[in-house]
Amino acid sequence: MSWDDACPAYAVALSAHAALCHELDAEREQRLAQHWSCIRGASRLEWRQAAKLVADGCSALTRLDPLAMRR
């Protein structure tokens, strides 16, 4: 997997984490899946591949920012 493919998924994770401050729930993930074709940019990843990167990115950001849950 190239960075050009993964980068949009990590950008979505960063945005989702900033807005939600917790892991994605099923409803929010479904909305992201519906819009992935518009927000994926040049990424060749299908949503099922990107979803794992988004979830992993949100989890990592939560671990790096322990105060996120208190905002």
C-alpha beads as a LAMMPS data file, in Angstrom:
LAMMPS data file: protein, C-alpha beads

71 atoms
70 bonds

1 atom types
1 bond types

-500.0 500.0 xlo xhi
-500.0 500.0 ylo yhi
-500.0 500.0 zlo zhi

Masses

1 110.0

Atoms # bond

1 1 1 0.000 0.000 0.000
2 1 1 1.414 3.385 -0.933
3 1 1 1.287 6.548 1.140
4 1 1 -0.800 8.178 -1.617
5 1 1 -3.433 5.514 -1.050
6 1 1 -3.286 5.549 2.764
7 1 1 -2.985 9.307 3.305
8 1 1 -6.668 10.166 2.673
9 1 1 -7.765 7.508 5.171
10 1 1 -5.454 8.940 7.826
11 1 1 -6.712 12.443 7.018
12 1 1 -10.275 11.210 7.620
13 1 1 -9.120 9.664 10.921
14 1 1 -7.598 12.971 12.009
15 1 1 -10.750 14.882 11.119
16 1 1 -13.035 12.311 12.729
17 1 1 -10.970 12.236 15.898
18 1 1 -10.943 16.023 16.139
19 1 1 -14.717 16.163 15.711
20 1 1 -15.731 13.103 17.692
21 1 1 -12.927 12.646 20.257
22 1 1 -13.601 8.921 20.436
23 1 1 -13.630 5.846 18.277
24 1 1 -16.065 5.720 15.424
25 1 1 -19.364 4.020 16.075
26 1 1 -21.145 1.951 13.430
27 1 1 -23.466 4.772 12.346
28 1 1 -20.659 7.284 11.792
29 1 1 -18.532 4.703 10.022
30 1 1 -21.439 3.940 7.697
31 1 1 -21.748 7.650 6.839
32 1 1 -18.030 7.821 6.085
33 1 1 -18.374 4.735 3.890
34 1 1 -21.133 6.421 1.906
35 1 1 -18.932 9.473 1.292
36 1 1 -15.598 7.712 0.790
37 1 1 -15.798 8.042 -2.993
38 1 1 -15.974 11.835 -2.596
39 1 1 -13.324 12.225 0.117
40 1 1 -10.808 9.610 -0.991
41 1 1 -9.008 11.901 -3.397
42 1 1 -6.529 9.877 -5.446
43 1 1 -6.583 6.897 -3.069
44 1 1 -7.145 3.577 -4.787
45 1 1 -8.358 1.946 -1.561
46 1 1 -11.871 0.657 -1.273
47 1 1 -13.717 1.636 1.905
48 1 1 -13.208 -1.784 3.513
49 1 1 -9.436 -1.201 3.302
50 1 1 -9.611 2.452 4.325
51 1 1 -11.970 1.767 7.237
52 1 1 -9.268 -0.189 9.076
53 1 1 -6.785 2.651 8.621
54 1 1 -9.363 5.197 9.823
55 1 1 -10.173 3.111 12.905
56 1 1 -6.486 2.501 13.659
57 1 1 -5.722 6.191 13.188
58 1 1 -8.515 7.248 15.560
59 1 1 -7.346 4.733 18.157
60 1 1 -3.759 5.944 17.898
61 1 1 -4.808 9.572 18.247
62 1 1 -6.856 8.731 21.335
63 1 1 -3.821 7.021 22.887
64 1 1 -1.614 10.007 22.019
65 1 1 -4.138 12.543 23.344
66 1 1 -5.440 11.234 26.690
67 1 1 -7.348 14.462 27.320
68 1 1 -9.419 14.090 24.153
69 1 1 -12.201 12.292 25.980
70 1 1 -12.562 15.216 28.416
71 1 1 -13.141 17.912 25.793

Bonds

1 1 1 2
2 1 2 3
3 1 3 4
4 1 4 5
5 1 5 6
6 1 6 7
7 1 7 8
8 1 8 9
9 1 9 10
10 1 10 11
11 1 11 12
12 1 12 13
13 1 13 14
14 1 14 15
15 1 15 16
16 1 16 17
17 1 17 18
18 1 18 19
19 1 19 20
20 1 20 21
21 1 21 22
22 1 22 23
23 1 23 24
24 1 24 25
25 1 25 26
26 1 26 27
27 1 27 28
28 1 28 29
29 1 29 30
30 1 30 31
31 1 31 32
32 1 32 33
33 1 33 34
34 1 34 35
35 1 35 36
36 1 36 37
37 1 37 38
38 1 38 39
39 1 39 40
40 1 40 41
41 1 41 42
42 1 42 43
43 1 43 44
44 1 44 45
45 1 45 46
46 1 46 47
47 1 47 48
48 1 48 49
49 1 49 50
50 1 50 51
51 1 51 52
52 1 52 53
53 1 53 54
54 1 54 55
55 1 55 56
56 1 56 57
57 1 57 58
58 1 58 59
59 1 59 60
60 1 60 61
61 1 61 62
62 1 62 63
63 1 63 64
64 1 64 65
65 1 65 66
66 1 66 67
67 1 67 68
68 1 68 69
69 1 69 70
70 1 70 71
